[in-house]
Amino acid sequence: MNNKQNQWSIDDAETTYNVKRWGNGYFDIGESGDINVIPRYDQPNLKINLKEVVDEIQSEGIQFPVVIRFHDILRSQVELLNKTFRNTIEDADYEGQYFGVFPVKVNQMREVIEEIVDAGSRYNYGLEAGSKPELIAALAYNTNKNSLTILNGYKDEEYLRLALLGLKINRKIIIVIEKFSELINLVKLAKSLNVKPLIGLRVKMMVKGRGKWEHSSGERAKFGLSIAEILNAVSYLENEGLSDCIKLLHFHIGSQLTDIRAIKEAVQEASLVYSKLVKLGVPLEYVDVGGGLAIDYDGSQSTNDSSCNYNLAEYVSDIVYGFKQNCDLESVPHPHLVSESGRAMTAHHSCVITNVIGEIHPSGTQYSTKKSTGEHIIVTNMRDLENDLVNADKNNTHQEIFNDVVQLKSQAMQAFKLGIFSLDELAKVETMYWRILNVIEQKTREHDFVPEELNEISEMLSSQYLANFSVFQSAADSWAIDQVLPIVPISRLHEKPSKLCSLVDITCDSDGKIDKFIGQDSVANNIPMHTLKENEDYFIGIFLTGAYQDVMGDMHNLFGRLNEVHIVSYDDDPKDFYIEEVVKGSSVDNVLSTMQYTPAILEQAIKKEIDVQISRGKLKPREGVQLIDFYEDCLKGYTYLK
Ligand SMILES: *Cc1c(COP(=O)(O)O)cnc(C)c1O
């Protein structure tokens, strides 16, 4: 944080929260100190004030936390990906075309799939499914005859039958063989149903991705065929008279590929495998480069796990030019290109907005520290140190006092354990200890140079802001794999934030917290926030939650799905947007029902008990009815805090 007091501008807010850098053109901070959403990449002047969206949600009586979906961002990303491939292909005189597919597992919500299919239809953009349920959805939604449906994941007979059903209704369905035995089942079925399948072969790549998902490739990868298996597959299909069905070569070296070099190496390896197979007479038409296009969650443009050192244009260019060069060298035709970018399509389009409902502060409580007769010397010494503070104006003196109070506090704990220190004395020492640290922290912040140890005081004094959400439902990867997600107050950004905070959620799980934030040079344990004001909401946004986070949440503590608000931009509206749809989140009876409870039986049980109390004269009948009504209202209500 800026050491100078009181001077603060929007630029400082920008450096603190990196909004433009992770925002990818979709977010910035307005002069009013509110976060703006710029939902269309081709209309940079169309700005939606996020605070105004939140105000409108509030005035409609929708409870927080909410997921806000910006449908225009979803469309923008689909258009950008397809246009970038098309333009690069044209510039490079590349002879194949681009047929992207969206991997359904990244966000299976119907509204998301519908919007993506619609925005992608004029680019023949298709879908990728990795399981039977995803395939069942993809069959019904990917109705464009010219777009691909790519099938990955392990496949049983039913999955394969569904795929062949798709072929019978004229869909371009490519079945990617992940495991040799799938091929044998497929050939048997295809012959008995009399359909010619379109077959893809997933190659187990030697090159390793970098980052959290690097195990997706290499010899020990879960999916894919070794080179020996690929050659066996080719001769097996030749013998079965189906070698003309092999259409696609597939690879996927991992998600969130942080380093562009891994992509360059993969393209090199895959283009050689492709070329050699074509020369052997395998009629491959497509190469599918899988997913992995990364999101710069922390805005550092680095190879951090939550970042990446390249952008969309560079990614596409490395793929198109890489295949062109290698195919030209080997004198084979340029294949059509397929990619399965998921994260990059959906991450930006949704965010979680929640309010901070309280503060947990180590030094929050005051206790009278008045001198009492016969008090322990440790208490007296602590009081003397507090008095010394007045004259300490040089850093080294502050450091001395800091060292002394830390020692006194630990002596007090020892004395208490020995039974020679009272609870009253301990409470006094604790109160003075935090008071002194607070003063030292404030004083040292006025200096340009702060000794390293005194910097720690800020951490010791940092607050925990209690926010109305569940990490397990809304930010699963933050808990599971230490994913950094941008977290920013949605307004007051023209004010200097005066507190360092981490976040805790409302689950009763001590893992229910977020303590990894965008820092100045690297990941920080705290994030600067503003002081809470009485009778004023403090809304924060958890951004870039549209990929995986949106759909991976669990039922920990029975906090279910969030209320969802779908926003569409609209130039003619004074606020440039309207709420297109509200999707209600889980109610208490919803989540209880999924755990096999029957709400009516729960209600009966309570009613019976209340009736007993009424018959005993302990409850008035009117009061009893009110209690039952209240229980019923709670059952129908939202699971989060009001
Ligand atoms: C998960 C997955 C994807 C999507 O990866 P992103 O990193 O989200 O783009 C694509 N293809 C396959 C085979 C996958 O398993």
The ligand as a Gaussian input file, in Angstrom:
#p B3LYP/6-31G(d) Opt

LIG

0 1
 C      -11.233000     -29.852000     -19.352000
 C      -10.978000     -30.087000     -20.774000
 C      -11.022000     -29.020000     -21.677000
 C      -11.231000     -27.590000     -21.263000
 O      -10.022000     -27.041000     -20.827000
 P       -9.874000     -25.472000     -20.546000
 O       -8.556000     -25.375000     -19.907000
 O      -10.988000     -25.067000     -19.676000
 O       -9.904000     -24.768000     -21.856000
 C      -10.849000     -29.305000     -23.025000
 N      -10.632000     -30.568000     -23.456000
 C      -10.572000     -31.620000     -22.602000
 C      -10.332000     -32.965000     -23.132000
 C      -10.732000     -31.414000     -21.238000
 O      -10.655000     -32.440000     -20.407000

